[in-house]
């Protein structure tokens, strides 16, 4: 996708200004920056949650995300993206299976497809034995894995996560990064917004730096550095 001269405003206040950046298929990209620098706002725009004041997002098929996008094209686009939210947005009273199945239901998949894919994805994240367990009975880390499964279940081309390793111990954080490295090796585009200096420096991936509502640096094999 190509982010083309994107400007975002909230309550008449500019939160991102004139953003131009291309993220190519199968890239692994970190967004870094101080709180309020704009990285989360850009993620919200990429997932059709924050309409730009100016500019657009040009998709890999040449279409525009916000300009004249039909309901069908939007549905197809949402199928192509898996999003893991900071607060997970899980349905606490529902089971693990029901939470993951819901992500396919809202995208219009058939029951037979859901019944096949959900168990496969739960096994991938180590939660198949807890498929009938209510989410409210899970540990914090298990809830995180449910959220990952829900993002992966419709086999998206792009996976986005804002603060994937917040409040995690180093061992667990490394386990998460192993999952995303494997997904990237399988051809998935990975976009992670993070404050975790250790993770960024250990991965040697593309690093895009946000500061003062703009992108101020973009390095392949970069490190965590906010001093620009």
Wavefront OBJ file of the C-alpha trace (Angstrom):
o trace
v 0.000 0.000 0.000
v 1.048 3.576 -0.599
v 0.064 6.295 1.860
v -0.320 9.355 -0.324
v -0.071 12.842 1.213
v -2.257 11.832 4.155
v -3.391 14.450 6.665
v -5.547 13.488 9.649
v -7.381 15.855 11.985
v -9.367 15.241 15.167
v -11.634 17.939 16.611
v -10.014 20.544 14.331
v -6.541 19.564 15.535
v -4.056 18.050 13.081
v -2.746 14.699 14.357
v -0.795 13.682 11.218
v 0.435 15.959 8.464
v 1.351 15.171 4.828
v 2.349 11.530 5.305
v 3.913 9.839 2.287
v 5.190 6.287 2.679
v 4.947 2.976 0.853
v 4.720 -0.385 2.591
v 5.395 -3.186 0.150
v 3.928 -6.701 0.289
v 5.743 -9.068 2.705
v 7.593 -6.252 4.507
v 8.104 -6.238 8.273
v 7.777 -2.673 9.561
v 7.995 -1.064 12.983
v 6.297 2.267 13.710
v 8.045 4.045 16.587
v 7.648 7.431 18.213
v 6.652 9.177 21.411
v 3.038 8.955 22.575
v 0.956 11.351 20.517
v 3.393 11.372 17.590
v 0.772 9.974 15.215
v 1.646 6.311 14.697
v -1.619 4.994 16.171
v -3.594 7.540 14.137
v -2.013 6.207 10.951
v -2.886 2.645 11.938
v -6.494 3.722 12.522
v -6.560 5.229 9.049
v -5.105 2.081 7.467
v -7.864 -0.044 9.033
v -10.668 2.290 7.889
v -11.279 3.741 11.361
v -10.079 7.327 10.826
v -11.011 9.107 7.597
v -8.324 11.486 6.332
v -8.917 15.190 5.912
v -6.702 15.082 2.849
v -4.881 12.404 0.866
v -5.624 8.709 0.574
v -4.244 5.190 0.851
v -3.548 3.534 -2.488
v -3.965 -0.236 -2.307
v -1.738 -2.787 -4.020
v -4.435 -3.355 -6.666
v -4.372 0.360 -7.536
v -7.639 1.192 -5.793
v -8.115 4.008 -3.312
v -9.149 3.121 0.229
v -11.237 6.231 0.886
v -12.108 7.499 -2.583
v -15.175 5.863 -4.173
v -14.697 2.559 -2.362
v -17.724 0.269 -2.711
v -19.136 -1.868 0.091
v -17.871 -5.032 -1.608
v -14.362 -3.671 -2.045
v -14.338 -2.554 1.584
v -15.384 -6.039 2.708
v -12.601 -7.582 0.606
v -10.115 -5.087 2.048
v -11.105 -5.902 5.615
v -10.606 -9.585 4.860
v -7.063 -8.779 3.774
v -6.119 -7.176 7.111
v -5.816 -8.738 10.557
v -5.828 -6.253 13.437
v -4.848 -6.861 17.066
v -6.083 -4.036 19.268
v -4.365 -2.779 22.432
v -7.410 -3.608 24.564
v -8.123 -6.795 22.511
v -11.866 -5.944 22.139
v -12.870 -9.480 23.071
v -16.401 -10.565 24.005
v -15.755 -11.584 27.605
v -18.938 -13.644 28.078
v -18.356 -15.662 24.891
v -16.104 -18.680 24.461
v -12.683 -18.666 22.845
v -14.161 -20.395 19.783
v -17.029 -17.893 19.501
v -14.664 -14.919 19.690
v -12.489 -16.196 16.873
v -15.442 -17.359 14.769
v -16.972 -13.877 15.030
v -14.093 -12.411 13.025
v -15.041 -14.674 10.126
v -18.782 -14.187 10.531
v -18.592 -10.411 10.093
v -16.591 -10.940 6.885
v -19.314 -13.147 5.408
v -17.662 -16.565 5.533
v -19.806 -19.725 5.349
v -20.369 -21.881 8.434
v -18.410 -24.745 6.860
v -15.411 -22.457 6.338
v -15.608 -21.204 9.921
v -15.883 -24.711 11.372
v -12.744 -25.748 9.494
v -10.573 -22.669 9.981
v -11.208 -21.701 13.641
v -9.816 -24.926 15.205
v -6.772 -24.753 12.916
v -6.029 -21.201 14.028
v -6.579 -21.948 17.717
v -4.098 -24.812 17.432
v -1.618 -22.434 15.795
v -1.660 -20.179 18.880
v -1.841 -23.035 21.409
v -5.446 -22.569 22.524
v -7.338 -25.446 20.912
v -7.821 -27.200 24.265
v -9.535 -24.061 25.596
v -11.873 -23.486 22.657
v -14.991 -23.885 24.837
v -13.645 -21.813 27.738
v -15.210 -18.418 28.434
v -12.795 -15.579 27.685
v -13.372 -14.073 31.121
v -11.795 -17.194 32.657
v -8.551 -16.810 30.718
v -5.273 -15.315 31.848
v -4.109 -12.029 30.362
v -1.626 -13.799 28.080
v -4.272 -16.280 26.912
v -6.583 -13.400 26.035
v -3.776 -11.931 23.988
v -3.460 -15.178 22.073
v -7.218 -15.192 21.396
v -6.804 -11.736 19.917
v -3.928 -12.975 17.742
v -6.027 -15.935 16.575
v -8.908 -13.655 15.681
v -6.574 -11.529 13.567
v -5.132 -14.567 11.773
v -8.238 -16.662 11.211
v -9.216 -15.270 7.814
v -5.641 -15.584 6.515
v -4.984 -11.860 5.988
v -2.200 -10.514 3.811
v -1.457 -7.717 6.297
v -1.258 -8.017 10.096
v -1.254 -4.892 12.276
v -0.681 -4.626 16.023
v -0.363 -1.536 18.182
v 1.934 -2.197 21.177
v 2.314 -5.987 20.874
v 4.715 -6.428 23.799
v 3.411 -3.881 26.280
v 3.576 -5.206 29.869
v 5.092 -8.518 28.769
v 8.166 -10.175 30.225
v 11.105 -10.592 27.805
v 10.550 -14.323 27.281
v 6.874 -13.917 26.367
v 7.669 -10.932 24.144
v 10.236 -13.042 22.280
v 7.639 -15.801 21.808
v 5.264 -13.287 20.233
v 7.936 -11.986 17.903
v 8.716 -15.552 16.836
v 5.077 -15.925 15.761
v 5.278 -12.773 13.672
v 8.619 -13.667 12.133
v 7.146 -16.984 10.995
v 4.111 -15.200 9.556
v 6.386 -12.781 7.720
v 8.392 -15.692 6.286
v 5.085 -17.048 4.974
v 4.609 -13.814 3.017
v 2.508 -11.751 5.425
v 3.068 -8.010 5.684
v 3.651 -7.106 9.347
v 3.132 -3.620 10.808
v 3.880 -3.213 14.527
v 3.721 0.047 16.476
v 5.824 -0.227 19.612
v 7.783 1.505 22.381
v 9.821 -1.655 22.997
v 13.408 -0.649 22.242
v 14.812 -4.136 22.843
v 12.450 -5.804 20.378
v 13.124 -3.260 17.624
v 16.898 -3.438 18.062
v 16.933 -7.240 18.081
v 14.870 -7.653 14.904
v 16.786 -5.428 12.450
v 13.681 -4.692 10.374
v 12.434 -1.527 8.681
v 11.839 1.247 11.234
v 9.622 4.274 10.518
v 9.937 7.087 13.055
v 7.088 9.467 13.893
v 7.669 12.852 15.518
v 5.607 16.041 15.733
v 2.792 14.528 13.627
v 5.124 13.630 10.754
v 7.461 10.855 9.613
v 11.005 12.007 10.317
v 13.014 8.865 9.490
v 12.634 5.595 7.603
v 15.443 3.026 7.799
v 15.814 -0.535 6.541
v 17.465 -2.602 9.272
v 17.036 0.348 11.615
v 17.244 0.697 15.377
v 15.110 2.356 18.014
v 16.144 5.990 17.874
v 13.800 8.925 18.512
v 16.456 11.661 18.479
v 15.752 13.409 15.195
l 1 2 3 4 5 6 7 8 9 10 11 12 13 14 15 16 17 18 19 20 21 22 23 24 25 26 27 28 29 30 31 32 33 34 35 36 37 38 39 40 41 42 43 44 45 46 47 48 49 50 51 52 53 54 55 56 57 58 59 60 61 62 63 64 65 66 67 68 69 70 71 72 73 74 75 76 77 78 79 80 81 82 83 84 85 86 87 88 89 90 91 92 93 94 95 96 97 98 99 100 101 102 103 104 105 106 107 108 109 110 111 112 113 114 115 116 117 118 119 120 121 122 123 124 125 126 127 128 129 130 131 132 133 134 135 136 137 138 139 140 141 142 143 144 145 146 147 148 149 150 151 152 153 154 155 156 157 158 159 160 161 162 163 164 165 166 167 168 169 170 171 172 173 174 175 176 177 178 179 180 181 182 183 184 185 186 187 188 189 190 191 192 193 194 195 196 197 198 199 200 201 202 203 204 205 206 207 208 209 210 211 212 213 214 215 216 217 218 219 220 221 222 223 224 225 226 227 228
